[in-house]
Amino acid sequence: MRAESRTDRGAAREETERHPERAPSRSFEEPTLIDKAVSVGMWGAGLSWLVPALGTMAVAYQKIPSHEMDWAGRLYCKVQIALTASRWKAVVHPKVDPERPYIFAQNHTNHFDHVMLYNATPHFKQGLELASHFEIPFYGWFMKARGTVPVRKGEKGQTVGLTEQIAAEIDAGRSILSFPEGSRTRTGRVRDFRKGMFYIARDLGVPVVPVAVTGTFDLMRPGSWIIRPGNDITVFVEEPVETAGASDDEIPALAKRCRDAVAARVDAYWAERERAS
């Protein structure tokens, strides 16, 4: 891995000063030929694991429900993270009950988001995914076989159907993984949380657990295919936020409370990076 030079760090600081909303991330640096060569190798290694792993699980799920093969998904996530040469750890709030289903609300960064939280807690986590992503070879087939809940972007009138599908997972004791920003951050900062999932959580009486993942924007940012290995990735699983009994007028404040808990961790990470540079 290429070490950061003073020139690199200076350029990153200048870019952040020109665009204050941008995080001081190494992912904004101009990639060298070595960076590109390393990325090609990492994409090759990652796909060499992803394709047979997801393909095998998708076939197995035809006979065995995905929640009964949770060990396989956990192994897939563990290896996928290891292939990025990152150091992963989880910090879980003591009030997170391993026996209680939740809706986990995670910040949305890149293509690795789906593997970062999974092994932090013992919950089986069913995902929400854009319906268009079900067309992606292998990944889409796997999601469909696993029972992932499709979300049709921009389509009105789907709330009732979504609520019913999420309710079925919760009633079975399974949790939901959501990305309430709606799309991946382009700056490394946490965007506002959309409120739809919080209304559904309230209607089902399910707590929302804010989840902040730091270090992944340094690994890879949206709009770039460059993978920069060797990051410290931390998953912060915060205190559950109760939603039962909240009025419609209180939902925006609940969404902001969860967003702020996530943003505080992410902003602290970037602040530490700036101090270190």
RODO-2510 file (C-alpha; in nm, 4 decimals, decimal comma):
residues 277
     n   res          X          Y          Z
     1     m     0,0000     0,0000     0,0000
     2     r     0,1274     0,3433    -0,0892
     3     a     0,2047     0,5631     0,2104
     4     e     0,0462     0,9063     0,2211
     5     s     0,2927     1,1839     0,1391
     6     r     0,2877     1,5372     0,2757
     7     t     0,1873     1,6491    -0,0731
     8     d    -0,1094     1,4104    -0,0706
     9     r    -0,2233     1,5284     0,2713
    10     g    -0,1794     1,8927     0,1722
    11     a    -0,3837     1,8414    -0,1438
    12     a    -0,6576     1,6690     0,0561
    13     r    -0,6683     1,9604     0,3027
    14     e    -0,6880     2,2136     0,0188
    15     e    -0,9726     2,0185    -0,1406
    16     t    -1,1612     2,0103     0,1903
    17     e    -1,1130     2,3861     0,2309
    18     r    -1,2591     2,4446    -0,1179
    19     h    -1,5478     2,2062    -0,0444
    20     p    -1,6166     2,2297     0,3314
    21     e    -1,8833     1,9590     0,3169
    22     r    -1,6285     1,7060     0,1928
    23     a    -1,4571     1,4843     0,4457
    24     p    -1,0750     1,4819     0,4538
    25     s    -1,0683     1,1348     0,3010
    26     r    -0,7821     0,9607     0,1250
    27     s    -1,0396     0,8419    -0,1290
    28     f    -1,0370     1,1925    -0,2843
    29     e    -0,6658     1,1685    -0,3665
    30     e    -0,5670     1,1228    -0,7295
    31     p    -0,4886     0,7511    -0,7720
    32     t    -0,1423     0,6490    -0,8850
    33     l    -0,0636     0,3602    -1,1187
    34     i     0,0120     0,1517    -0,8108
    35     d    -0,3273     0,2390    -0,6628
    36     k    -0,4946     0,1303    -0,9851
    37     a    -0,2991    -0,1942    -1,0031
    38     v    -0,3806    -0,2770    -0,6402
    39     s    -0,7477    -0,2012    -0,7036
    40     v    -0,7607    -0,4334    -1,0046
    41     g    -0,6180    -0,7113    -0,7883
    42     m    -0,8631    -0,6427    -0,5075
    43     w    -1,1615    -0,6367    -0,7416
    44     g    -1,0435    -0,9696    -0,8817
    45     a    -1,0047    -1,1238    -0,5371
    46     g    -1,3375    -0,9879    -0,4179
    47     l    -1,5325    -1,1093    -0,7198
    48     s    -1,3566    -1,4464    -0,7038
    49     w    -1,5090    -1,4861    -0,3575
    50     l    -1,8417    -1,3095    -0,4170
    51     v    -1,9553    -1,4982    -0,7255
    52     p    -1,9160    -1,8575    -0,5980
    53     a    -2,0193    -1,7663    -0,2418
    54     l    -2,3404    -1,5853    -0,3368
    55     g    -2,4154    -1,8350    -0,6120
    56     t    -2,3823    -2,1288    -0,3734
    57     m    -2,5982    -1,9617    -0,1095
    58     a    -2,8635    -1,8669    -0,3654
    59     v    -2,8910    -2,2312    -0,4712
    60     a    -2,8949    -2,3532    -0,1109
    61     y    -3,1698    -2,1074    -0,0189
    62     q    -3,4001    -2,2893    -0,2614
    63     k    -3,4063    -2,5758    -0,0108
    64     i    -3,3039    -2,4164     0,3195
    65     p    -3,4423    -2,0815     0,4429
    66     s    -3,1749    -1,8138     0,4634
    67     h    -3,2248    -1,7571     0,8368
    68     e    -3,1401    -2,1233     0,8963
    69     m    -2,8101    -2,0724     0,7110
    70     d    -2,7069    -1,7520     0,8830
    71     w    -2,3604    -1,8953     0,9464
    72     a    -2,2959    -1,8940     0,5708
    73     g    -2,3834    -1,5260     0,5367
    74     r    -2,1627    -1,4421     0,8320
    75     l    -1,8720    -1,6291     0,6766
    76     y    -1,9244    -1,4481     0,3469
    77     c    -1,9187    -1,1086     0,5208
    78     k    -1,6101    -1,1946     0,7260
    79     v    -1,4086    -1,3029     0,4233
    80     q    -1,5243    -1,0103     0,2088
    81     i    -1,3991    -0,7651     0,4728
    82     a    -1,0725    -0,9569     0,5141
    83     l    -1,0091    -0,9292     0,1399
    84     t    -0,9944    -0,5495     0,1768
    85     a    -0,7010    -0,5894     0,4213
    86     s    -0,8963    -0,3780     0,6692
    87     r    -0,8950    -0,4003     1,0482
    88     w    -1,2577    -0,4418     1,1565
    89     k    -1,4084    -0,4047     1,5020
    90     a    -1,7523    -0,3468     1,6528
    91     v    -1,8596    -0,1352     1,9491
    92     v    -2,2095    -0,2399     2,0596
    93     h    -2,4198    -0,0498     2,3122
    94     p    -2,5048    -0,2710     2,6122
    95     k    -2,8773    -0,1996     2,5721
    96     v    -2,8859    -0,3780     2,2361
    97     d    -3,0771    -0,6988     2,3153
    98     p    -2,9553    -0,9986     2,1103
    99     e    -3,2985    -1,1599     2,1433
   100     r    -3,5064    -0,8627     2,0271
   101     p    -3,5673    -0,7746     1,6603
   102     y    -3,4776    -0,4234     1,5494
   103     i    -3,4634    -0,2013     1,2472
   104     f    -3,0964    -0,1115     1,2091
   105     a    -3,0390     0,2293     1,0474
   106     q    -2,6877     0,2426     0,8994
   107     n    -2,5031     0,5189     0,7153
   108     h    -2,4708     0,4508     0,3423
   109     t    -2,1204     0,4710     0,1947
   110     n    -2,0314     0,2187    -0,0758
   111     h    -2,0720    -0,1319    -0,2181
   112     f    -1,9269    -0,2860     0,0982
   113     d    -2,2026    -0,1546     0,3264
   114     h    -2,3987    -0,4803     0,3252
   115     v    -2,1147    -0,6745     0,4901
   116     m    -1,9932    -0,4257     0,7505
   117     l    -2,2620    -0,4461     1,0207
   118     y    -2,3638    -0,8071     0,9926
   119     n    -2,1230    -0,9741     1,2333
   120     a    -2,1431    -0,6962     1,4921
   121     t    -2,4542    -0,8513     1,6512
   122     p    -2,6096    -1,2005     1,6469
   123     h    -2,9331    -1,0816     1,4846
   124     f    -3,0388    -1,2235     1,1506
   125     k    -3,0763    -0,9100     0,9387
   126     q    -3,3017    -0,9036     0,6359
   127     g    -3,2125    -0,6256     0,3972
   128     l    -3,4052    -0,3588     0,2100
   129     e    -3,2779    -0,3054    -0,1424
   130     l    -3,3750    -0,1073    -0,4497
   131     a    -3,5802    -0,3301    -0,6779
   132     s    -3,3535    -0,2368    -0,9717
   133     h    -3,0607    -0,4024    -0,7948
   134     f    -3,2335    -0,7383    -0,8239
   135     e    -3,1312    -0,7310    -1,1907
   136     i    -2,7588    -0,7366    -1,1053
   137     p    -2,6117    -1,0795    -1,1933
   138     f    -2,5352    -1,3020    -0,8928
   139     y    -2,5945    -1,0251    -0,6376
   140     g    -2,9544    -0,9724    -0,7459
   141     w    -3,0224    -1,3453    -0,7720
   142     f    -2,8790    -1,3941    -0,4253
   143     m    -3,0922    -1,1157    -0,2750
   144     k    -3,4096    -1,2572    -0,4249
   145     a    -3,3306    -1,6062    -0,2958
   146     r    -3,2444    -1,4705     0,0487
   147     g    -3,5779    -1,2909     0,0812
   148     t    -3,4484    -0,9339     0,0614
   149     v    -3,7316    -0,6800     0,0618
   150     p    -3,7429    -0,4785    -0,2655
   151     v    -3,8014    -0,1027    -0,2580
   152     r    -3,9137     0,0691    -0,5780
   153     k    -3,7450     0,4076    -0,5906
   154     g    -3,9800     0,7013    -0,6205
   155     e    -4,2915     0,4876    -0,6442
   156     k    -4,5843     0,6068    -0,4394
   157     g    -4,8309     0,3734    -0,2712
   158     q    -4,5813     0,1020    -0,1752
   159     t    -4,5778     0,1750     0,1988
   160     v    -4,8536    -0,0747     0,2816
   161     g    -4,6787    -0,3564     0,0970
   162     l    -4,3410    -0,2702     0,2499
   163     t    -4,4909    -0,2595     0,5975
   164     e    -4,6468    -0,6027     0,5497
   165     q    -4,3193    -0,7562     0,4324
   166     i    -4,1202    -0,5981     0,7145
   167     a    -4,3870    -0,7022     0,9669
   168     a    -4,3520    -1,0634     0,8513
   169     e    -3,9768    -1,0521     0,9210
   170     i    -4,0202    -0,8849     1,2606
   171     d    -4,2958    -1,1282     1,3641
   172     a    -4,0592    -1,4148     1,2839
   173     g    -3,7965    -1,2629     1,5151
   174     r    -3,5753    -1,1320     1,2378
   175     s    -3,4308    -0,7809     1,2150
   176     i    -3,4156    -0,5366     0,9240
   177     l    -3,1101    -0,3573     0,7843
   178     s    -3,1935    -0,0193     0,6308
   179     f    -3,0016     0,2765     0,4891
   180     p    -3,2292     0,5740     0,5633
   181     e    -3,0116     0,8258     0,3778
   182     g    -3,1617     0,6702     0,0661
   183     s    -2,8413     0,6864    -0,1391
   184     r    -2,4687     0,6734    -0,0785
   185     t    -2,2890     0,9800     0,0513
   186     r    -2,0743     1,1635    -0,2017
   187     t    -1,8884     1,3661     0,0592
   188     g    -1,8191     1,1191     0,3395
   189     r    -2,0591     1,3074     0,5670
   190     v    -2,3917     1,1673     0,6862
   191     r    -2,6920     1,2952     0,4933
   192     d    -3,0372     1,3589     0,6374
   193     f    -3,2377     1,0461     0,7148
   194     r    -3,5597     0,9916     0,5243
   195     k    -3,8550     0,9421     0,7522
   196     g    -4,0446     0,6590     0,5831
   197     m    -3,8724     0,3794     0,7716
   198     f    -3,9384     0,5546     1,1014
   199     y    -4,3122     0,5652     1,0342
   200     i    -4,3041     0,1941     0,9576
   201     a    -4,1026     0,1230     1,2735
   202     r    -4,3552     0,3206     1,4779
   203     d    -4,6497     0,1412     1,3217
   204     l    -4,4907    -0,1962     1,4035
   205     g    -4,3696    -0,0899     1,7489
   206     v    -4,0094    -0,1766     1,6628
   207     p    -3,7089     0,0139     1,8025
   208     v    -3,4610     0,1674     1,5580
   209     v    -3,0909     0,1126     1,6226
   210     p    -2,8595     0,3791     1,4750
   211     v    -2,5436     0,2277     1,3236
   212     a    -2,2360     0,4317     1,2312
   213     v    -1,9640     0,2690     1,0229
   214     t    -1,6388     0,4627     0,9960
   215     g    -1,3418     0,3959     0,7690
   216     t    -1,5342     0,2653     0,4706
   217     f    -1,5366     0,5936     0,2781
   218     d    -1,1563     0,5803     0,2900
   219     l    -1,1803     0,2274     0,1512
   220     m    -1,3852     0,3313    -0,1522
   221     r    -1,6079     0,6249    -0,2365
   222     p    -1,9061     0,6395    -0,4743
   223     g    -1,8131     0,7413    -0,8254
   224     s    -1,4711     0,5772    -0,8064
   225     w    -1,3658     0,2174    -0,8683
   226     i    -1,0453     0,2611    -0,6692
   227     i    -1,0206     0,0436    -0,3572
   228     r    -0,7706     0,1636    -0,0983
   229     p    -0,6871    -0,1231     0,1390
   230     g    -0,5626    -0,1232     0,4958
   231     n    -0,8220     0,0883     0,6774
   232     d    -0,9433     0,0821     1,0373
   233     i    -1,3153     0,0120     1,0131
   234     t    -1,5314     0,0494     1,3228
   235     v    -1,8998    -0,0365     1,3511
   236     f    -2,0786     0,1571     1,6264
   237     v    -2,4110    -0,0013     1,7184
   238     e    -2,5823     0,2665     1,9233
   239     e    -2,8539     0,2615     2,1887
   240     p    -3,1939     0,1522     2,0519
   241     v    -3,4477     0,4303     2,0013
   242     e    -3,8035     0,3351     2,0931
   243     t    -4,0672     0,4319     1,8385
   244     a    -4,3891     0,2788     1,9757
   245     g    -4,6500     0,5391     2,0570
   246     a    -4,4801     0,8226     1,8715
   247     s    -4,7128     1,0624     1,6924
   248     d    -4,6687     1,1644     1,3309
   249     d    -4,5411     1,5012     1,4533
   250     e    -4,2708     1,3277     1,6609
   251     i    -4,1318     1,1122     1,3794
   252     p    -3,9079     1,3855     1,2279
   253     a    -3,7417     1,4349     1,5669
   254     l    -3,6853     1,0580     1,6023
   255     a    -3,5276     1,0446     1,2566
   256     k    -3,3032     1,3396     1,3403
   257     r    -3,2042     1,1856     1,6726
   258     c    -3,0906     0,8685     1,4972
   259     r    -2,9171     1,0621     1,2215
   260     d    -2,7336     1,2805     1,4716
   261     a    -2,6106     0,9758     1,6663
   262     v    -2,4611     0,8339     1,3467
   263     a    -2,3209     1,1683     1,2282
   264     a    -2,1500     1,2292     1,5634
   265     r    -1,9424     0,9122     1,5204
   266     v    -1,8603     0,9843     1,1579
   267     d    -1,7681     1,3479     1,2234
   268     a    -1,5490     1,2423     1,5171
   269     y    -1,3651     1,0038     1,2856
   270     w    -1,2964     1,2782     1,0334
   271     a    -1,1922     1,5211     1,3065
   272     e    -0,9377     1,2698     1,4315
   273     r    -0,8095     1,2216     1,0777
   274     e    -0,7578     1,5970     1,0436
   275     r    -0,5709     1,6144     1,3743
   276     a    -0,3479     1,3253     1,2714
   277     s    -0,2571     1,4976     0,9434
***
